[in-house]
Every structure is written in C-alpha cells, then in structure tokens.
Amino acid sequence: MKTKRNLSGIYFRSKNEAGKWDSICFEDLNEIEQDNQMKERTTEWLTSLTKQLANTLNEIGEQLDIIKE
C-alpha cells in the first residue's frame, strides 16, 4: 500500500479498504485504479494529467533542491 501524500492535487473518488469513498490523489491510487481512471480518457485529458504531474515533480525538486545526476 502506498503512503497517501496528496502531492499533485489531482483528486479522484476511490473506495478505501473499509468500503467507504475517499478523495485520493492520482499518484496515491494503486496501479489498477490509475489504469481505470485513464481508461477511455481523451488524449487532451491525458496530456493535461501528464503536464500537471510534471509540474508537481518540478515543484518538489525546487523546494527540496533535488537534482538527479
């Protein structure tokens, strides 16, 4: 199970282990839930998701001064 970090701000509704609905960020969904969210989406939607996730990575890198060498 992934640690919920809520970094991107891109929320989806997902059932938790107790069967209750939660709002959970895309990156915190498991791979199957991510696949389900991306299934049947338009190219424009997927492009927008990719750009927002890239912006989030960049912001985290800036805040923590991380550079992968």
VOKEKE-522905 format. One line per field, with one value per atom (N, C-alpha, C): atom name; residue number from 1; x, y, z; residue in one letter. Coordinates in Angstrom, 1 decimal. Example, Ala and Ser with C-alpha at 12.3 -4.5 7.8 and 13.67 -1.06 7.14 Angstrom:
2
atome N, CA, C, N, CA, C $
num 1, 1, 1, 2, 2, 2 $
c1 13.2, 12.3, 13.2, 12.8, 13.7, 12.9 $
c2 -5.7, -4.5, -3.3, -2.2, -1.1, 0.0 $
c3 7.8, 7.8, 7.8, 7.1, 7.1, 7.9 $
residu A, A, A, S, S, S $
***
This chain:
69
atome N, CA, C, N, CA, C, N, CA, C, N, CA, C, N, CA, C, N, CA, C, N, CA, C, N, CA, C, N, CA, C, N, CA, C, N, CA, C, N, CA, C, N, CA, C, N, CA, C, N, CA, C, N, CA, C, N, CA, C, N, CA, C, N, CA, C, N, CA, C, N, CA, C, N, CA, C, N, CA, C, N, CA, C, N, CA, C, N, CA, C, N, CA, C, N, CA, C, N, CA, C, N, CA, C, N, CA, C, N, CA, C, N, CA, C, N, CA, C, N, CA, C, N, CA, C, N, CA, C, N, CA, C, N, CA, C, N, CA, C, N, CA, C, N, CA, C, N, CA, C, N, CA, C, N, CA, C, N, CA, C, N, CA, C, N, CA, C, N, CA, C, N, CA, C, N, CA, C, N, CA, C, N, CA, C, N, CA, C, N, CA, C, N, CA, C, N, CA, C, N, CA, C, N, CA, C, N, CA, C, N, CA, C, N, CA, C, N, CA, C, N, CA, C, N, CA, C, N, CA, C, N, CA, C, N, CA, C, N, CA, C $
num 1, 1, 1, 2, 2, 2, 3, 3, 3, 4, 4, 4, 5, 5, 5, 6, 6, 6, 7, 7, 7, 8, 8, 8, 9, 9, 9, 10, 10, 10, 11, 11, 11, 12, 12, 12, 13, 13, 13, 14, 14, 14, 15, 15, 15, 16, 16, 16, 17, 17, 17, 18, 18, 18, 19, 19, 19, 20, 20, 20, 21, 21, 21, 22, 22, 22, 23, 23, 23, 24, 24, 24, 25, 25, 25, 26, 26, 26, 27, 27, 27, 28, 28, 28, 29, 29, 29, 30, 30, 30, 31, 31, 31, 32, 32, 32, 33, 33, 33, 34, 34, 34, 35, 35, 35, 36, 36, 36, 37, 37, 37, 38, 38, 38, 39, 39, 39, 40, 40, 40, 41, 41, 41, 42, 42, 42, 43, 43, 43, 44, 44, 44, 45, 45, 45, 46, 46, 46, 47, 47, 47, 48, 48, 48, 49, 49, 49, 50, 50, 50, 51, 51, 51, 52, 52, 52, 53, 53, 53, 54, 54, 54, 55, 55, 55, 56, 56, 56, 57, 57, 57, 58, 58, 58, 59, 59, 59, 60, 60, 60, 61, 61, 61, 62, 62, 62, 63, 63, 63, 64, 64, 64, 65, 65, 65, 66, 66, 66, 67, 67, 67, 68, 68, 68, 69, 69, 69 $
c1 0.8, 0.0, 0.9, 0.5, 1.3, 0.9, 1.8, 1.6, 0.8, -0.3, -1.0, -0.2, 0.2, 1.0, 0.2, -0.8, -1.6, -0.7, 0.2, 1.2, 0.6, 0.0, -0.4, -1.6, -2.5, -3.8, -4.8, -4.5, -5.4, -6.2, -7.4, -8.1, -9.2, -9.4, -10.4, -11.1, -12.3, -13.1, -12.7, -12.4, -12.0, -12.5, -12.9, -13.3, -12.0, -12.0, -10.9, -11.1, -10.2, -10.3, -11.5, -12.1, -13.3, -14.5, -14.4, -15.6, -16.2, -15.5, -16.0, -15.3, -16.0, -15.5, -14.5, -13.4, -12.4, -12.1, -11.6, -10.9, -9.4, -8.8, -7.4, -6.7, -5.5, -4.7, -4.3, -4.2, -3.8, -2.6, -1.6, -0.3, -0.4, -1.5, -1.7, -2.6, -3.2, -4.0, -3.1, -3.6, -2.8, -2.8, -2.0, -1.8, -3.1, -3.9, -5.2, -6.2, -6.2, -7.1, -6.7, -5.3, -4.8, -5.2, -5.1, -5.5, -7.0, -7.8, -9.2, -9.6, -8.8, -9.1, -8.7, -7.6, -7.1, -7.8, -8.5, -9.2, -10.3, -10.3, -11.3, -11.3, -10.2, -10.0, -9.4, -9.6, -9.1, -7.6, -7.0, -5.6, -5.3, -6.2, -6.1, -6.1, -7.0, -7.1, -5.8, -5.3, -4.0, -2.9, -2.8, -1.8, -1.8, -3.0, -3.2, -2.7, -3.1, -2.6, -1.1, -0.5, 0.9, 1.6, 1.2, 1.8, 1.6, 0.5, 0.3, 1.2, 1.4, 2.3, 3.7, 4.1, 5.4, 5.7, 4.7, 4.8, 5.0, 4.3, 4.4, 5.8, 6.3, 7.7, 8.7, 8.5, 9.4, 9.4, 8.1, 8.0, 8.6, 8.5, 9.1, 10.6, 11.1, 12.6, 13.1, 12.4, 12.8, 12.8, 11.7, 11.6, 12.6, 13.0, 14.0, 15.4, 15.5, 16.8, 17.4, 16.5, 16.9, 17.2, 18.4, 18.8, 19.3, 18.8, 19.2, 20.4, 21.5, 22.7, 23.0 $
c2 -1.2, 0.0, 1.2, 2.2, 3.4, 4.4, 5.2, 6.2, 7.4, 7.8, 8.9, 10.2, 10.8, 12.1, 13.3, 13.1, 14.2, 15.4, 15.0, 16.0, 16.7, 16.1, 16.7, 17.6, 17.3, 18.0, 17.5, 16.4, 15.8, 14.7, 15.0, 14.1, 13.3, 12.1, 11.2, 10.5, 10.0, 9.3, 7.8, 7.2, 5.8, 5.2, 3.9, 3.2, 2.8, 3.0, 2.6, 1.1, 0.6, -0.8, -1.1, -0.1, -0.2, -0.1, 0.1, 0.2, 1.6, 2.5, 3.9, 4.7, 5.7, 6.5, 7.6, 7.8, 8.8, 9.6, 10.8, 11.6, 11.3, 10.8, 10.4, 10.9, 11.4, 11.9, 10.8, 11.2, 10.2, 9.4, 10.1, 9.3, 8.4, 8.6, 7.7, 6.5, 6.5, 5.4, 4.2, 3.0, 1.9, 1.8, 1.0, 0.9, 0.6, -0.3, -0.7, 0.5, 1.2, 2.4, 3.5, 3.6, 4.6, 4.2, 2.9, 2.5, 2.7, 2.4, 2.7, 4.1, 5.0, 6.5, 6.9, 6.3, 6.8, 6.1, 5.0, 4.3, 5.2, 5.2, 5.9, 7.4, 8.0, 9.4, 9.9, 11.2, 11.7, 12.0, 12.1, 12.5, 13.8, 14.8, 16.1, 15.9, 15.1, 14.8, 14.2, 13.2, 12.5, 13.5, 14.3, 15.3, 16.3, 16.7, 17.6, 17.0, 15.7, 15.0, 14.9, 14.5, 14.4, 15.7, 16.8, 18.1, 18.5, 18.3, 18.6, 17.8, 16.5, 15.6, 16.1, 16.5, 17.0, 18.3, 19.2, 20.4, 20.1, 19.1, 18.7, 18.2, 17.4, 16.9, 18.0, 19.0, 20.1, 21.0, 21.2, 22.0, 21.3, 20.0, 19.2, 19.3, 19.2, 19.3, 20.6, 21.7, 23.1, 23.2, 22.8, 23.0, 22.3, 21.1, 20.2, 20.3, 21.1, 21.3, 19.9, 19.1, 17.8, 17.9, 17.3, 17.1, 15.7, 14.9, 13.6, 13.6, 13.1, 13.1, 11.8 $
c3 0.0, 0.0, 0.0, -0.8, -0.9, 0.3, 0.7, 1.6, 0.9, 1.5, 0.9, 1.2, 0.1, 0.2, -0.3, -1.2, -1.7, -2.3, -3.1, -3.7, -4.9, -5.8, -7.1, -7.0, -6.1, -6.0, -7.1, -7.7, -8.8, -8.1, -7.6, -6.8, -7.6, -7.2, -7.7, -6.5, -6.8, -5.8, -5.9, -4.8, -4.7, -3.4, -3.5, -2.3, -1.6, -0.2, 0.6, 1.0, 1.8, 2.3, 3.1, 3.8, 4.6, 3.7, 2.4, 1.5, 1.5, 2.1, 2.1, 1.0, 0.5, -0.6, 0.0, -0.7, -0.3, -1.5, -1.3, -2.3, -2.2, -3.3, -3.2, -4.5, -4.3, -5.4, -6.4, -7.7, -8.7, -8.3, -7.9, -7.6, -6.4, -5.6, -4.4, -4.7, -5.9, -6.3, -6.6, -6.5, -6.9, -8.4, -9.0, -10.5, -11.2, -10.6, -11.3, -11.3, -10.1, -10.0, -11.0, -11.1, -12.1, -13.5, -13.8, -15.2, -15.4, -14.4, -14.6, -14.8, -14.1, -14.3, -15.7, -16.2, -17.5, -18.7, -18.4, -19.5, -20.1, -21.4, -22.2, -22.0, -21.6, -21.5, -22.8, -23.1, -24.4, -24.3, -25.4, -25.5, -24.8, -24.9, -24.3, -22.7, -22.2, -20.8, -20.3, -21.0, -20.6, -20.7, -21.7, -21.8, -20.6, -20.3, -19.1, -17.8, -17.6, -16.4, -16.4, -17.5, -17.6, -17.3, -17.8, -17.5, -16.1, -15.5, -14.1, -13.2, -13.5, -12.7, -12.9, -14.1, -14.3, -13.6, -13.5, -12.7, -11.3, -10.8, -9.4, -9.1, -9.9, -9.7, -9.7, -10.6, -10.7, -9.4, -8.9, -7.7, -6.5, -6.4, -5.3, -5.4, -6.6, -6.9, -6.5, -6.8, -6.5, -5.0, -4.3, -2.9, -2.1, -2.6, -1.8, -2.4, -3.5, -4.2, -4.6, -5.3, -5.8, -7.3, -7.6, -9.0, -9.1, -10.0, -10.3, -11.2, -10.8, -11.7, -12.2 $
residu M, M, M, K, K, K, T, T, T, K, K, K, R, R, R, N, N, N, L, L, L, S, S, S, G, G, G, I, I, I, Y, Y, Y, F, F, F, R, R, R, S, S, S, K, K, K, N, N, N, E, E, E, A, A, A, G, G, G, K, K, K, W, W, W, D, D, D, S, S, S, I, I, I, C, C, C, F, F, F, E, E, E, D, D, D, L, L, L, N, N, N, E, E, E, I, I, I, E, E, E, Q, Q, Q, D, D, D, N, N, N, Q, Q, Q, M, M, M, K, K, K, E, E, E, R, R, R, T, T, T, T, T, T, E, E, E, W, W, W, L, L, L, T, T, T, S, S, S, L, L, L, T, T, T, K, K, K, Q, Q, Q, L, L, L, A, A, A, N, N, N, T, T, T, L, L, L, N, N, N, E, E, E, I, I, I, G, G, G, E, E, E, Q, Q, Q, L, L, L, D, D, D, I, I, I, I, I, I, K, K, K, E, E, E $
***
